[in-house]
């Protein structure tokens, strides 16, 4: 709380000395008595005897209702009690009596900011500074308000003005560090936090944010040490524990993260998003011991409007598109609320070609890049001008080089703030901005909240609604979003004809297939495979897989390698279901072409549910491996069904877990049936639409053209379908 003690009078410039405030209506008490009582109240207040001070201020106001000092500091006490509406009202009454008190304007601004009234707060701080231009506290608080308004450069200037006045102002160094983080200048932020800590060695908040800056700089072990220091000062700080838990998940130390999130939940059961973070960390290490009650609690919280779980995690828990929309709207309201003023203000650009800006931190060696590379390259340059807005690290390598050559403009915007990236998109006059990330790792959904483009699209990286009104469209197909579920998406739905998913027909499969022994597989026996990330494995699906191992003699389950805790827990779960843990085989992560070649050792891919395989399913199909899926209600639960239909294998799409289990068992035990399906897939993969990159590109361009045409004539977004080409 940054309110300020100050002499309650104002300087009489003609006399050149401080004067006591005038009391127009002293009431029954004499003015000296009232002033003496006020000084006693002020002394009690400064000593922390809040109750006694409050009583005395109120007695003074009974005698002198217009006593500036009593009104001002009673307002401060109300603010200390977090009664911010009452605090602001009392200080406004005081300022009506004497509008020339810089401390009162500063304190009013502080409480207005607590009420979320940042524009009004900013005006109060500016009034304080008009009276006293070197008011360091008002300059600092003004920086805080500007930061909340996302005016980061202005906030930085205000903090620096405060520090010019008061170089040893720890809070201003801290505020400067925070806004430098917002500006994605983590190295400079580190210096500010370190200066704040040099002034105040026990400044726990500065330690916490220094740890965040270290994470941004990939100095993970140093970040953990910083969190330990903060927790030594505040052992029961939910914020410190929560943030350390996030750091541990970044470092893939999931069991330690679980312990931190559990402590947060014990300390503050309503701490925002901790239930989701906890269950995600448990899923990452395949710890399902409280899975069902955890999921039920999160679903109940989402339905009550609580901030229990982030949308990406919720996809792995819920099959309800309605609940997913609720979750996304709760999150979007906080994570990416629409900016007060849109950057694009209705201009009609009318370029010769449609400018499409793709936003992603994954324009590198990443599944999204492997899906989209062919589309970027195949755009009709006579009609479209593709622009890359790269938000992530370069990483180097062949894929990065390929992507840089696929665009007419490749802009490395990672170091820029969200507003600055939005300004780039606006200055480029992009007709359409396509967010390829949604709420996935390293996403930056605030960029499009500034509305830099006439048309804004959610596509591919995030298989669900973003719940944000500034996102106009979601690209889908009639399988992932059936007509009857469109109302559960905040975006308007654009139906592509074959499948929602782009694919690259140039994706190379390695020439060398390892032997089973080299892959860690037994020499004989049926190989069930599921190379989804382990957090997608739900216990009820794993139970089906164990029954399949029981019924198919000599079979094994081939999974993607996780950390040691995940492997240990999965083997324990297998043993608990009567299956030898040795029948679970874990595959290490390897480069893409070798990974694709490795699929040829498997016999059948088993999909997960409620969060299906997306790029992983298309990898399996491209490699010639059939996929069995269970199609449910949400976008994420219907992805594999879309791919199987597009490759001409609808018979592998089931509608219930019982049907899924029976089909997988039948295929594993009836080799003739599986052989026929494999032969069909081999024939279809190069003739059906799923891997026809050129056809897909023409369809997505038709979607862009229709969106653009509506925007140019001023029509609002609407649902529509793209007609098949050819």
URTA-V209920 format. One record per residue. N is the residue number from 1. SS is DSSP state (alpha for helix, beta for strand, coil for the rest). PHI is phi in whole degrees, -180 to 180 (999 if undefined). BURIAL is 1 if it has 16 or more other ideal C-beta (glycine too) atoms within 10 Angstrom, else 0. Layout:
BEGIN
N|SS|PHI|BURIAL ; N|SS|PHI|BURIAL
END
This chain:
BEGIN
1|coil|999|0 ; 2|coil|-110|0 ; 3|coil|-97|1 ; 4|coil|-130|1 ; 5|coil|-74|0 ; 6|coil|-162|1 ; 7|coil|-59|0 ; 8|coil|-80|1 ; 9|coil|-84|1 ; 10|coil|-124|1 ; 11|beta|-73|0 ; 12|beta|-87|0 ; 13|coil|-66|0 ; 14|coil|-73|0 ; 15|coil|-86|0 ; 16|coil|74|0 ; 17|beta|-145|0 ; 18|beta|-74|0 ; 19|coil|-124|0 ; 20|coil|-70|0 ; 21|coil|-65|1 ; 22|coil|-79|0 ; 23|coil|-120|1 ; 24|coil|-60|0 ; 25|coil|-126|0 ; 26|coil|-70|1 ; 27|coil|73|1 ; 28|coil|-81|0 ; 29|coil|-86|1 ; 30|coil|-78|0 ; 31|alpha|-60|0 ; 32|alpha|-59|0 ; 33|alpha|-64|0 ; 34|alpha|-66|1 ; 35|alpha|-66|1 ; 36|alpha|-65|0 ; 37|alpha|-64|1 ; 38|alpha|-64|1 ; 39|alpha|-65|0 ; 40|alpha|-64|0 ; 41|alpha|-62|1 ; 42|alpha|-65|1 ; 43|alpha|-65|0 ; 44|alpha|-61|1 ; 45|alpha|-61|1 ; 46|alpha|-66|0 ; 47|coil|-82|0 ; 48|coil|87|0 ; 49|coil|-88|0 ; 50|alpha|-64|0 ; 51|alpha|-61|0 ; 52|alpha|-66|0 ; 53|alpha|-62|1 ; 54|alpha|-60|1 ; 55|alpha|-60|0 ; 56|alpha|-70|1 ; 57|alpha|-59|1 ; 58|alpha|-67|0 ; 59|alpha|-62|0 ; 60|alpha|-61|1 ; 61|alpha|-69|1 ; 62|alpha|-66|0 ; 63|alpha|-84|1 ; 64|coil|-136|1 ; 65|coil|-58|1 ; 66|coil|-106|1 ; 67|coil|-75|1 ; 68|alpha|-56|1 ; 69|alpha|-63|1 ; 70|alpha|-66|1 ; 71|alpha|-62|1 ; 72|alpha|-60|1 ; 73|alpha|-82|1 ; 74|alpha|-66|1 ; 75|alpha|-62|1 ; 76|alpha|-61|1 ; 77|alpha|-63|1 ; 78|alpha|-60|1 ; 79|alpha|-67|1 ; 80|alpha|-62|0 ; 81|coil|-86|0 ; 82|coil|68|0 ; 83|coil|-93|0 ; 84|alpha|-71|1 ; 85|alpha|-64|0 ; 86|alpha|-64|1 ; 87|alpha|-59|1 ; 88|alpha|-63|1 ; 89|alpha|-64|0 ; 90|alpha|-66|1 ; 91|alpha|-71|1 ; 92|alpha|-64|1 ; 93|alpha|-63|1 ; 94|alpha|-62|1 ; 95|alpha|-70|1 ; 96|alpha|-67|0 ; 97|alpha|-81|1 ; 98|coil|-138|1 ; 99|coil|-80|0 ; 100|coil|-106|0 ; 101|coil|-99|1 ; 102|alpha|-61|1 ; 103|alpha|-60|1 ; 104|alpha|-67|1 ; 105|alpha|-61|1 ; 106|alpha|-63|1 ; 107|alpha|-67|1 ; 108|alpha|-60|1 ; 109|alpha|-60|1 ; 110|alpha|-59|1 ; 111|alpha|-76|1 ; 112|alpha|-63|1 ; 113|alpha|-65|1 ; 114|alpha|-63|1 ; 115|coil|-86|0 ; 116|coil|80|0 ; 117|coil|-95|1 ; 118|alpha|-69|1 ; 119|alpha|-65|0 ; 120|alpha|-65|0 ; 121|alpha|-61|1 ; 122|alpha|-59|1 ; 123|alpha|-63|1 ; 124|alpha|-65|1 ; 125|alpha|-64|1 ; 126|alpha|-65|0 ; 127|alpha|-66|1 ; 128|alpha|-60|1 ; 129|alpha|-75|1 ; 130|alpha|-65|0 ; 131|alpha|-80|1 ; 132|coil|-138|1 ; 133|coil|-60|0 ; 134|coil|-101|0 ; 135|coil|-77|1 ; 136|alpha|-60|1 ; 137|alpha|-65|1 ; 138|alpha|-67|1 ; 139|alpha|-63|1 ; 140|alpha|-64|1 ; 141|alpha|-66|1 ; 142|alpha|-62|1 ; 143|alpha|-59|1 ; 144|alpha|-62|1 ; 145|alpha|-66|1 ; 146|alpha|-63|1 ; 147|alpha|-64|1 ; 148|alpha|-62|0 ; 149|coil|-84|1 ; 150|coil|63|1 ; 151|coil|-97|1 ; 152|alpha|-68|1 ; 153|alpha|-64|0 ; 154|alpha|-65|1 ; 155|alpha|-62|1 ; 156|alpha|-59|1 ; 157|alpha|-62|1 ; 158|alpha|-69|1 ; 159|alpha|-61|1 ; 160|alpha|-69|0 ; 161|alpha|-65|1 ; 162|alpha|-61|1 ; 163|alpha|-73|1 ; 164|alpha|-66|0 ; 165|alpha|-78|0 ; 166|coil|-136|1 ; 167|coil|-62|0 ; 168|coil|-98|0 ; 169|coil|-86|1 ; 170|alpha|-60|1 ; 171|alpha|-64|1 ; 172|alpha|-72|1 ; 173|alpha|-61|1 ; 174|alpha|-63|1 ; 175|alpha|-61|1 ; 176|alpha|-61|1 ; 177|alpha|-60|1 ; 178|alpha|-63|1 ; 179|alpha|-73|1 ; 180|alpha|-68|1 ; 181|alpha|-63|1 ; 182|alpha|-58|1 ; 183|coil|-85|1 ; 184|coil|63|1 ; 185|coil|-118|1 ; 186|alpha|-63|1 ; 187|alpha|-62|0 ; 188|alpha|-69|0 ; 189|alpha|-60|1 ; 190|alpha|-55|1 ; 191|alpha|-62|0 ; 192|alpha|-67|1 ; 193|alpha|-63|1 ; 194|alpha|-66|0 ; 195|alpha|-66|1 ; 196|alpha|-61|1 ; 197|alpha|-73|1 ; 198|alpha|-66|0 ; 199|alpha|-79|1 ; 200|coil|-128|0 ; 201|coil|-59|0 ; 202|coil|-98|0 ; 203|coil|-77|1 ; 204|alpha|-64|1 ; 205|alpha|-63|1 ; 206|alpha|-66|1 ; 207|alpha|-62|1 ; 208|alpha|-61|1 ; 209|alpha|-77|1 ; 210|alpha|-63|1 ; 211|alpha|-61|1 ; 212|alpha|-63|1 ; 213|alpha|-61|1 ; 214|alpha|-62|1 ; 215|alpha|-63|1 ; 216|alpha|-61|1 ; 217|coil|-88|0 ; 218|coil|65|0 ; 219|coil|-101|1 ; 220|alpha|-66|1 ; 221|alpha|-65|0 ; 222|alpha|-65|0 ; 223|alpha|-62|1 ; 224|alpha|-61|1 ; 225|alpha|-61|0 ; 226|alpha|-66|1 ; 227|alpha|-62|1 ; 228|alpha|-61|0 ; 229|alpha|-63|1 ; 230|alpha|-63|1 ; 231|alpha|-73|1 ; 232|alpha|-66|0 ; 233|alpha|-83|0 ; 234|coil|-125|1 ; 235|coil|-62|0 ; 236|coil|-113|0 ; 237|coil|-83|1 ; 238|alpha|-58|1 ; 239|alpha|-64|0 ; 240|alpha|-65|1 ; 241|alpha|-66|1 ; 242|alpha|-61|1 ; 243|alpha|-69|1 ; 244|alpha|-66|1 ; 245|alpha|-59|1 ; 246|alpha|-64|1 ; 247|alpha|-60|1 ; 248|alpha|-66|1 ; 249|alpha|-68|1 ; 250|alpha|-59|0 ; 251|coil|-88|0 ; 252|coil|61|0 ; 253|coil|-105|1 ; 254|alpha|-69|1 ; 255|alpha|-64|1 ; 256|alpha|-66|1 ; 257|alpha|-63|1 ; 258|alpha|-55|1 ; 259|alpha|-61|0 ; 260|alpha|-67|1 ; 261|alpha|-66|1 ; 262|alpha|-63|1 ; 263|alpha|-66|1 ; 264|alpha|-59|1 ; 265|alpha|-64|1 ; 266|alpha|-69|0 ; 267|alpha|-73|0 ; 268|coil|-148|1 ; 269|coil|-60|0 ; 270|coil|-102|0 ; 271|coil|-60|1 ; 272|coil|-58|1 ; 273|coil|69|1 ; 274|alpha|-68|1 ; 275|alpha|-63|1 ; 276|alpha|-67|1 ; 277|alpha|-62|1 ; 278|alpha|-64|1 ; 279|alpha|-69|1 ; 280|alpha|-66|1 ; 281|alpha|-63|1 ; 282|alpha|-65|1 ; 283|alpha|-65|1 ; 284|alpha|-62|1 ; 285|coil|-107|1 ; 286|coil|53|1 ; 287|coil|-99|1 ; 288|coil|-108|1 ; 289|coil|-65|0 ; 290|coil|-125|0 ; 291|alpha|-57|1 ; 292|alpha|-64|0 ; 293|alpha|-65|0 ; 294|alpha|-63|1 ; 295|alpha|-64|1 ; 296|alpha|-61|0 ; 297|alpha|-65|1 ; 298|alpha|-67|1 ; 299|alpha|-60|1 ; 300|alpha|-64|0 ; 301|alpha|-64|1 ; 302|alpha|-60|1 ; 303|alpha|-68|0 ; 304|coil|-94|0 ; 305|coil|83|0 ; 306|coil|-88|0 ; 307|coil|-85|1 ; 308|coil|-97|1 ; 309|coil|-155|1 ; 310|coil|-75|1 ; 311|alpha|-60|1 ; 312|alpha|-64|1 ; 313|alpha|-63|1 ; 314|alpha|-62|1 ; 315|alpha|-60|1 ; 316|coil|-83|1 ; 317|coil|-114|1 ; 318|coil|-120|1 ; 319|coil|-105|1 ; 320|coil|-96|1 ; 321|alpha|-63|1 ; 322|alpha|-67|0 ; 323|alpha|-66|1 ; 324|alpha|-64|1 ; 325|alpha|-65|1 ; 326|alpha|-58|1 ; 327|alpha|-60|1 ; 328|alpha|-65|1 ; 329|alpha|-66|1 ; 330|alpha|-59|1 ; 331|alpha|-70|1 ; 332|alpha|-63|1 ; 333|alpha|-60|0 ; 334|alpha|-99|0 ; 335|alpha|-79|1 ; 336|coil|-149|1 ; 337|coil|-64|0 ; 338|coil|-60|1 ; 339|coil|-62|1 ; 340|coil|-56|0 ; 341|coil|-127|0 ; 342|coil|-73|1 ; 343|coil|-71|0 ; 344|coil|-88|1 ; 345|coil|-118|0 ; 346|coil|95|0 ; 347|coil|-64|0 ; 348|coil|-109|0 ; 349|coil|-75|0 ; 350|coil|55|0 ; 351|coil|-71|0 ; 352|coil|-66|0 ; 353|coil|-124|0 ; 354|beta|-78|1 ; 355|beta|-91|1 ; 356|beta|-113|1 ; 357|beta|-101|1 ; 358|beta|-99|1 ; 359|beta|-105|1 ; 360|beta|-165|1 ; 361|coil|-92|1 ; 362|coil|-112|1 ; 363|coil|-84|1 ; 364|coil|-165|1 ; 365|coil|-73|0 ; 366|coil|-154|1 ; 367|alpha|-54|1 ; 368|alpha|-64|1 ; 369|alpha|-64|1 ; 370|alpha|-68|1 ; 371|alpha|-76|1 ; 372|alpha|-95|1 ; 373|alpha|-54|1 ; 374|alpha|-65|1 ; 375|alpha|-65|1 ; 376|alpha|-55|1 ; 377|alpha|-73|1 ; 378|alpha|-91|1 ; 379|coil|-57|1 ; 380|coil|-72|0 ; 381|coil|-71|0 ; 382|coil|-77|0 ; 383|coil|-119|0 ; 384|beta|-130|1 ; 385|beta|-121|1 ; 386|beta|-77|1 ; 387|beta|-128|1 ; 388|beta|-98|1 ; 389|beta|-110|1 ; 390|beta|-85|1 ; 391|coil|-107|1 ; 392|coil|-120|1 ; 393|coil|-70|0 ; 394|coil|-67|0 ; 395|coil|78|0 ; 396|coil|65|0 ; 397|alpha|91|0 ; 398|alpha|-65|0 ; 399|alpha|-66|1 ; 400|alpha|-62|1 ; 401|alpha|-61|0 ; 402|alpha|-62|1 ; 403|alpha|-67|1 ; 404|alpha|-61|0 ; 405|alpha|-84|0 ; 406|alpha|-85|1 ; 407|coil|-112|1 ; 408|coil|-73|0 ; 409|beta|-134|0 ; 410|beta|-120|1 ; 411|beta|-109|1 ; 412|beta|-84|0 ; 413|coil|-104|1 ; 414|coil|-53|1 ; 415|coil|-73|0 ; 416|coil|-83|1 ; 417|coil|-69|1 ; 418|alpha|-58|1 ; 419|alpha|-62|1 ; 420|alpha|-64|1 ; 421|alpha|-66|1 ; 422|alpha|-60|1 ; 423|alpha|-65|1 ; 424|alpha|-61|1 ; 425|alpha|-62|1 ; 426|alpha|-66|1 ; 427|alpha|-66|0 ; 428|coil|-75|1 ; 429|coil|55|0 ; 430|coil|-63|1 ; 431|coil|-78|1 ; 432|beta|-137|1 ; 433|beta|-112|1 ; 434|beta|-114|1 ; 435|beta|-86|1 ; 436|coil|-92|1 ; 437|coil|-124|1 ; 438|coil|61|1 ; 439|coil|-113|1 ; 440|coil|-81|1 ; 441|coil|-57|0 ; 442|coil|69|0 ; 443|coil|-70|1 ; 444|coil|-136|1 ; 445|coil|-68|1 ; 446|alpha|-71|1 ; 447|alpha|-58|1 ; 448|alpha|-76|1 ; 449|alpha|-66|1 ; 450|coil|-80|1 ; 451|coil|50|1 ; 452|coil|-83|1 ; 453|coil|-129|1 ; 454|coil|-63|1 ; 455|beta|-127|1 ; 456|beta|-131|1 ; 457|beta|-129|1 ; 458|beta|-101|1 ; 459|coil|-149|1 ; 460|coil|73|1 ; 461|coil|-68|1 ; 462|coil|-124|1 ; 463|coil|-84|1 ; 464|coil|179|1 ; 465|coil|-77|1 ; 466|coil|-91|1 ; 467|coil|64|1 ; 468|coil|-120|1 ; 469|coil|-69|0 ; 470|coil|-84|1 ; 471|coil|-97|1 ; 472|coil|-81|1 ; 473|beta|-134|1 ; 474|beta|-123|1 ; 475|beta|-87|1 ; 476|beta|-149|1 ; 477|coil|-141|1 ; 478|coil|-76|1 ; 479|coil|-88|1 ; 480|coil|-70|1 ; 481|coil|-128|1 ; 482|coil|-62|0 ; 483|alpha|-50|0 ; 484|alpha|-72|0 ; 485|alpha|-107|1 ; 486|alpha|-59|1 ; 487|alpha|-66|0 ; 488|alpha|-91|1 ; 489|coil|-123|1 ; 490|coil|-70|1 ; 491|coil|-82|1 ; 492|beta|-78|1 ; 493|beta|-94|1 ; 494|beta|-110|1 ; 495|beta|-91|1 ; 496|coil|-85|1 ; 497|coil|-71|1 ; 498|coil|-102|1 ; 499|coil|-160|1 ; 500|coil|-73|1 ; 501|coil|-93|1 ; 502|coil|-72|1 ; 503|coil|-146|1 ; 504|coil|-112|1 ; 505|coil|-72|1 ; 506|coil|-93|0 ; 507|coil|-62|1 ; 508|coil|-90|0 ; 509|coil|-100|1 ; 510|coil|-57|1 ; 511|coil|-75|0 ; 512|coil|-101|0 ; 513|coil|-94|1 ; 514|coil|-67|1 ; 515|coil|-73|0 ; 516|coil|-60|1 ; 517|coil|-63|0 ; 518|coil|-64|0 ; 519|coil|-88|1 ; 520|coil|83|0 ; 521|coil|-93|1 ; 522|coil|-67|0 ; 523|coil|-64|0 ; 524|coil|-133|0 ; 525|coil|109|1 ; 526|coil|-72|1 ; 527|beta|-113|1 ; 528|beta|-81|1 ; 529|beta|-133|1 ; 530|beta|-151|1 ; 531|coil|-96|1 ; 532|coil|-68|1 ; 533|coil|-58|0 ; 534|alpha|-65|1 ; 535|alpha|-65|1 ; 536|alpha|-78|1 ; 537|coil|-79|1 ; 538|coil|-95|1 ; 539|alpha|-60|0 ; 540|alpha|-70|0 ; 541|alpha|-75|1 ; 542|alpha|-61|1 ; 543|alpha|-61|0 ; 544|alpha|-64|1 ; 545|alpha|-60|1 ; 546|alpha|-68|1 ; 547|alpha|-67|1 ; 548|alpha|-66|1 ; 549|alpha|-63|1 ; 550|alpha|-63|0 ; 551|alpha|-85|0 ; 552|coil|-107|1 ; 553|coil|-59|0 ; 554|coil|76|0 ; 555|coil|-79|1 ; 556|beta|-134|1 ; 557|beta|-112|1 ; 558|beta|-103|1 ; 559|beta|-120|1 ; 560|beta|-76|1 ; 561|coil|-64|0 ; 562|coil|-118|1 ; 563|coil|-78|0 ; 564|alpha|-60|0 ; 565|alpha|-66|1 ; 566|alpha|-64|1 ; 567|alpha|-63|1 ; 568|alpha|-62|1 ; 569|alpha|-69|1 ; 570|alpha|-65|1 ; 571|alpha|-67|1 ; 572|alpha|-64|0 ; 573|alpha|-64|1 ; 574|alpha|-62|1 ; 575|alpha|-61|0 ; 576|alpha|-64|0 ; 577|coil|-102|0 ; 578|coil|81|0 ; 579|coil|-112|1 ; 580|coil|-61|0 ; 581|alpha|-59|0 ; 582|alpha|-67|0 ; 583|alpha|-83|1 ; 584|beta|-100|1 ; 585|beta|-116|1 ; 586|beta|-113|1 ; 587|beta|-97|1 ; 588|coil|-71|0 ; 589|coil|-80|0 ; 590|coil|-137|0 ; 591|coil|-65|0 ; 592|alpha|-56|1 ; 593|alpha|-64|0 ; 594|alpha|-74|0 ; 595|alpha|-61|1 ; 596|alpha|-66|1 ; 597|alpha|-63|1 ; 598|alpha|-63|1 ; 599|alpha|-57|1 ; 600|alpha|-70|0 ; 601|alpha|-88|1 ; 602|coil|-90|1 ; 603|coil|-104|1 ; 604|beta|-156|1 ; 605|beta|-93|1 ; 606|beta|-103|1 ; 607|coil|-81|1 ; 608|coil|-95|1 ; 609|coil|-162|1 ; 610|coil|-86|1 ; 611|coil|-107|1 ; 612|coil|-69|1 ; 613|coil|-72|1 ; 614|coil|-113|1 ; 615|alpha|-64|1 ; 616|alpha|-65|1 ; 617|alpha|-66|1 ; 618|alpha|-69|1 ; 619|alpha|-60|1 ; 620|alpha|-62|1 ; 621|alpha|-65|1 ; 622|alpha|-61|1 ; 623|coil|-84|1 ; 624|coil|94|1 ; 625|coil|-101|1 ; 626|coil|-64|1 ; 627|beta|-121|1 ; 628|beta|-104|1 ; 629|beta|-128|1 ; 630|beta|-116|1 ; 631|coil|-91|1 ; 632|coil|-119|1 ; 633|coil|-104|1 ; 634|coil|-84|1 ; 635|coil|-52|1 ; 636|coil|-63|1 ; 637|coil|-91|1 ; 638|coil|-130|1 ; 639|alpha|-63|1 ; 640|alpha|-64|1 ; 641|alpha|-62|1 ; 642|alpha|-61|1 ; 643|alpha|-66|1 ; 644|alpha|-65|1 ; 645|alpha|-66|1 ; 646|alpha|-71|1 ; 647|coil|-101|1 ; 648|coil|80|1 ; 649|coil|-127|1 ; 650|alpha|-65|0 ; 651|alpha|-67|0 ; 652|alpha|-95|1 ; 653|beta|-100|1 ; 654|beta|-107|1 ; 655|coil|-115|0 ; 656|coil|-149|0 ; 657|alpha|-68|0 ; 658|alpha|-64|0 ; 659|alpha|-65|0 ; 660|alpha|-58|1 ; 661|alpha|-63|1 ; 662|alpha|-65|0 ; 663|alpha|-66|1 ; 664|alpha|-61|1 ; 665|alpha|-66|1 ; 666|alpha|-61|0 ; 667|alpha|-66|1 ; 668|alpha|-71|1 ; 669|alpha|-91|0 ; 670|coil|-110|0 ; 671|alpha|-63|0 ; 672|alpha|-64|0 ; 673|alpha|-64|0 ; 674|alpha|-65|1 ; 675|alpha|-61|0 ; 676|alpha|-65|0 ; 677|alpha|-68|1 ; 678|alpha|-62|1 ; 679|alpha|-65|0 ; 680|alpha|-65|1 ; 681|alpha|-63|1 ; 682|alpha|-60|0 ; 683|alpha|-74|0 ; 684|alpha|-82|1 ; 685|coil|-59|1 ; 686|coil|-106|0 ; 687|coil|-119|0 ; 688|coil|-89|1 ; 689|alpha|-68|1 ; 690|alpha|-53|1 ; 691|alpha|-108|1 ; 692|coil|-92|1 ; 693|alpha|-63|1 ; 694|alpha|-62|0 ; 695|alpha|-62|1 ; 696|alpha|-60|1 ; 697|alpha|-62|1 ; 698|alpha|-63|1 ; 699|alpha|-69|1 ; 700|alpha|-69|1 ; 701|alpha|-66|1 ; 702|alpha|-63|1 ; 703|alpha|-64|1 ; 704|alpha|-61|1 ; 705|alpha|-62|0 ; 706|alpha|-69|1 ; 707|alpha|-60|1 ; 708|alpha|-64|1 ; 709|alpha|-60|0 ; 710|alpha|-64|1 ; 711|alpha|-64|1 ; 712|alpha|-63|0 ; 713|coil|-91|0 ; 714|coil|79|0 ; 715|coil|-83|0 ; 716|coil|-72|0 ; 717|coil|-59|1 ; 718|coil|-148|0 ; 719|coil|-66|0 ; 720|beta|-159|0 ; 721|beta|-119|0 ; 722|coil|-89|1 ; 723|coil|-77|0 ; 724|coil|-61|0 ; 725|coil|-101|0 ; 726|coil|81|0
END
